[in-house]
Amino acid sequence: MTVTIAEELLLLAYNDEKGTQLVAGTQLDPALAGALLAELAVNDRLELSDRKVTVKDPSPLGDAELDATLARIAEEGKERKPAWWVQRLQSAKLRKRLLTRLAESGVLTEQRGKVLGVFPTTRWPEANPDVEAEVRDRVISALAGADPGARTAVLIAIAHAAKLDRKAFPGASRQRVKQIAEGAWTADAVAQTIAAINAAMIAAVTAATAAATTSTTG
């Protein structure tokens, strides 16, 4: 089964049995948006730098979420920074769409309930472990020293930026994670993509945290 990098990230970000998030939405949502941009870059549809996102090839990839993102960027009349796009693309709705896709394909189960019998809640426990197992095998191999390849490197870098790596792979070498996350092992194009996404996520998480703090104290 083929899943996007964003969906791979979601599988790592949810507890398999409880179906609950391992990191806060303020970290996860920018990571998902960054994953969409990064996957389009890895597939030569976008070029990312600190200053701008450039459409290299507007042709669709055949995935509804990726193609909608690509079309939205192509239709934007002005060049924007990756951080701008992460801010625009991130949302709880994006997360819900991706979780729903995984549930509809049989990877997760959608379980609705209520907290204290009043507040609605949804959990997403794993139904088919094979997809996440393949993702974990790739990541663990890379963290053990194997060449991660562009896709796996991007996944590790984004998980690291979202502070998910320590919870999903608590025994991993922090030095190896940092090496991959900084793009030190790879060609310029992938390293540039990773650097741009990392910077964009930091900006988005900082903005979200500041907004949440202001809302709490205001």
PEDAHU-V178208 format. One record per pair of residues at least 4 apart in sequence whose C-alpha atoms are under 7 Angstrom apart, sorted by sequence separation. I is the first residue (numbers start at 1). GAP is how many residues later the second one is. If there is no record, write none. Layout:
# PEDAHU-V178208
I & GAP
I & GAP
This chain:
# PEDAHU-V178208
3 & 4
4 & 4
5 & 4
6 & 4
7 & 4
8 & 4
9 & 4
10 & 4
15 & 4
23 & 4
24 & 4
25 & 4
26 & 4
27 & 4
28 & 4
29 & 4
30 & 4
31 & 4
32 & 4
33 & 4
34 & 4
35 & 4
36 & 4
37 & 4
38 & 4
39 & 4
40 & 4
41 & 4
48 & 4
49 & 4
63 & 4
64 & 4
65 & 4
66 & 4
67 & 4
68 & 4
69 & 4
70 & 4
71 & 4
72 & 4
80 & 4
81 & 4
82 & 4
83 & 4
84 & 4
85 & 4
86 & 4
90 & 4
91 & 4
92 & 4
93 & 4
94 & 4
95 & 4
96 & 4
97 & 4
98 & 4
99 & 4
100 & 4
101 & 4
102 & 4
103 & 4
114 & 4
115 & 4
129 & 4
130 & 4
131 & 4
132 & 4
133 & 4
134 & 4
135 & 4
136 & 4
137 & 4
138 & 4
139 & 4
140 & 4
141 & 4
142 & 4
148 & 4
149 & 4
150 & 4
151 & 4
152 & 4
153 & 4
154 & 4
155 & 4
156 & 4
157 & 4
158 & 4
159 & 4
160 & 4
164 & 4
165 & 4
166 & 4
173 & 4
174 & 4
175 & 4
176 & 4
177 & 4
178 & 4
179 & 4
180 & 4
186 & 4
187 & 4
188 & 4
189 & 4
190 & 4
191 & 4
192 & 4
193 & 4
194 & 4
195 & 4
196 & 4
197 & 4
198 & 4
199 & 4
200 & 4
201 & 4
202 & 4
203 & 4
204 & 4
205 & 4
206 & 4
207 & 4
208 & 4
209 & 4
210 & 4
211 & 4
212 & 4
213 & 4
214 & 4
3 & 5
14 & 5
15 & 5
23 & 5
40 & 5
41 & 5
48 & 5
62 & 5
80 & 5
102 & 5
103 & 5
114 & 5
115 & 5
141 & 5
142 & 5
148 & 5
159 & 5
160 & 5
179 & 5
180 & 5
186 & 5
14 & 6
15 & 6
40 & 6
41 & 6
47 & 6
48 & 6
61 & 6
102 & 6
103 & 6
114 & 6
115 & 6
142 & 6
159 & 6
14 & 7
15 & 7
41 & 7
46 & 7
47 & 7
60 & 7
103 & 7
113 & 7
114 & 7
13 & 8
14 & 8
46 & 8
47 & 8
113 & 8
183 & 8
13 & 9
46 & 9
47 & 9
112 & 9
113 & 9
13 & 10
45 & 10
46 & 10
112 & 10
45 & 11
46 & 11
111 & 11
112 & 11
183 & 11
44 & 12
45 & 12
58 & 12
110 & 12
111 & 12
44 & 13
45 & 13
110 & 13
111 & 13
139 & 13
182 & 13
110 & 14
138 & 14
109 & 15
58 & 16
108 & 16
109 & 16
108 & 17
109 & 17
108 & 18
109 & 18
55 & 19
107 & 19
108 & 19
107 & 20
108 & 20
106 & 21
107 & 21
160 & 21
106 & 22
157 & 23
157 & 24
156 & 25
6 & 26
53 & 26
52 & 27
53 & 27
153 & 27
52 & 28
53 & 28
6 & 29
52 & 29
53 & 29
143 & 29
5 & 30
6 & 30
36 & 30
51 & 30
52 & 30
50 & 31
50 & 32
143 & 33
5 & 34
48 & 34
143 & 34
157 & 37
161 & 37
150 & 40
154 & 40
158 & 40
34 & 52
33 & 53
30 & 56
33 & 56
33 & 57
32 & 58
30 & 60
29 & 61
29 & 62
29 & 63
29 & 66
7 & 91
20 & 103
19 & 104
20 & 104
19 & 105
19 & 106
18 & 107
19 & 107
17 & 108
42 & 108
16 & 109
17 & 109
42 & 109
15 & 110
16 & 110
82 & 114
86 & 114
82 & 115
83 & 117
87 & 117
82 & 118
83 & 118
86 & 118
83 & 120
11 & 121
83 & 121
8 & 127
31 & 127
31 & 131
28 & 134
27 & 135
23 & 141
49 & 143
48 & 144
49 & 144
48 & 145
9 & 146
50 & 146
49 & 147
48 & 148
5 & 150
9 & 150
13 & 151
41 & 152
38 & 155
12 & 156
34 & 163
34 & 167
31 & 170
30 & 171
30 & 174
30 & 175
27 & 178
26 & 179
26 & 182
26 & 183
